[in-house]
Amino acid sequence: MTKEIRRLSIVMLFMFLALFASTSYIQVVGANELSAHPENRRALYDSYEVQRGTIIAGGTVIANSVPSDDVYSWIRTYRDAEMWAPVTGYINPVLQSATGLEQAMNSVLSGTDDSQFLSRIERIITGQPPRGSNVMLSLQPDIQQVAFEALSGYEGAVLAIEPDTGRILAMATSPSFDTNLLASHDAGAVNSAFDELSADPLNPLDNRAIAGKLNPPASTFKLVVASAALATGEYTPESTFPNPAAYTLPGTDNVLRNWDGGTCGPGEEASIATALQFSCNIPFAQLAVELGDDVIREEAAKYGFNMSFEMPLDSTPSVYPEGLNDPETALSGIGQGDVIATPLQMAMVAAGIANEGVVMNPRMVDAVVAPDLTVQQEFESTEFGRALSAELAEQMVSMMVTNVSAGVASGARIDGVDVAGKTGTAEHGPDDPYTLWFTGFAPAEDPEVAVAVVIENGGGLGQSGTSNGIAAPIAKKVIEAVLSR
């Protein structure tokens, strides 16, 4: 063998090894990531050539595939489409796009996931047509329906979650849209529908429960501030603060008042417990300044702020900002300023308190099941972390129960059930409608569900709409639906 041939052989060997290594990496290590990548059009095209798996909630098929008379072989159809739109999303070859679980679970639904390799081989050997696997959800149709109907006529969202598992039971938004319109293979019709929905100022395509334009959480964030105070070991529910009717923000001429313009109760001082019971702003603004923004941010992070969660849908991070000065920190103490949150995040705050201080990672999927009903994958509940001790969580529960039973969250009361909760009313511009909030859980002694509700645009009542009059009763309906099952 000549020297030139030997060199050429070595070069070709290295080229072969490099090619082998790169293809092996793509097929073994990077396959799922590439398959799920939103710009991977090949994965989308492939998914239309097989009978896509169904999406099932509580035994009810909410998304499935039926034969199509065009080049795509199958067309996706959705049951109670508007109710389930924020969950299922849609998949469409005309738009070359997928959203919601259709996108997040595409490899499983289309049968291309690594976990389905043996199943694909078996179907090839037996001559069966390719099929995707089914996705079993934690969400429950009866609870989802109550949440969706309770939102009728409002702009907002509801999210319900099991405190001790993180399993999401309901995820509803309003206004919503008919996903069947965007699953159509009629290019003209689907593009027209998409353009109309995209131009709608009410943003029906947004999943307000976990994303979209986020709102300040207002007084529901006082739960995080109170939790931060108790966690320092330097405060108790009975710790007191000066009780004026007006408070000038440090270093400014801006005056903060309580929601009713008066003091927080009759005394010269007000406790944390009293301030939470009657949702007083001034004591919590003072408490926030004493704690400092770093302490509050650290506690907020323990509940999930400043992080995105995959359920497998991706949530927009709720934000507690960095580098706040004293007046900004004071406003953050009442959930205003640049603090913003999703209903998912505020449900996680309530759920963490309900679960003896342990915050669970939220999830929507229980299992992946093959067409022959073989369970291919099960999803376990996992801890996100501990926000506060069980003893301190019990103190928070007690204050939240009082907030509902004898405070400003009376709209969430349920006969014979101790409900723990907190309302919030987020202010925007001087004349802008308020954003109305509620978060809480029940039964307080053995929580089965935590719920967060957000209602935008003042519930249609501008600055006359109240959290206790609109958001709290919606949460009550969802809680009752869970407890009556």
Number of C-alpha atoms within 10 A of each C-alpha: 5 7 8 9 10 11 11 12 12 12 12 12 12 12 12 12 12 12 12 12 12 12 13 13 12 14 13 11 12 12 17 17 12 14 18 18 14 16 12 14 15 10 18 24 15 14 24 20 16 20 23 27 23 25 25 21 23 14 11 14 16 21 26 19 17 12 11 12 10 9 9 18 14 20 22 24 21 24 16 15 21 22 26 26 28 27 24 25 26 26 27 25 20 16 15 14 19 20 19 19 23 25 22 21 22 26 26 27 28 26 25 24 19 16 14 19 11 10 21 19 12 13 13 12 9 8 9 10 11 18 22 25 30 28 25 21 22 21 23 18 21 17 22 23 19 20 27 24 15 21 24 13 11 18 22 26 28 31 30 34 29 24 31 22 19 28 24 24 26 26 29 31 32 29 22 25 22 20 26 22 20 27 22 22 21 13 14 10 13 19 16 14 16 15 11 11 16 14 11 11 8 13 18 22 22 19 24 32 28 28 17 15 13 18 25 27 32 27 27 28 26 27 25 27 27 25 27 23 23 21 18 13 9 9 16 18 20 11 16 18 17 16 21 18 17 16 19 13 20 16 9 9 9 11 12 17 17 19 14 12 11 14 22 28 16 9 11 12 16 22 21 24 22 22 26 28 23 22 28 26 29 31 28 26 26 21 23 27 21 14 19 16 24 15 16 23 20 15 23 24 17 22 29 25 24 18 13 15 17 13 17 15 21 13 20 22 20 27 21 22 18 11 9 17 13 20 20 21 31 29 24 31 32 31 31 22 22 17 23 24 26 29 29 29 31 30 28 31 32 31 33 26 32 31 23 21 25 25 28 25 21 25 25 25 23 18 17 24 21 21 14 9 10 10 13 15 14 11 11 12 14 14 13 16 16 18 26 24 15 16 10 20 22 19 16 26 22 17 25 29 25 23 26 26 20 13 21 20 31 21 22 31 20 18 7 7 13 22 27 30 35 34 34 29 29 23 21 14 7 8 9 12 20 26 28 33 32 34 35 37 34 26 20 20 15 12 20 20 28 34 33 34 33 35 29 22 17 24 25 15 11 15 18 10 21 21 27 22 15 23 33 30 21 27 31 21 18 28 26 16 16 18 14 6 7
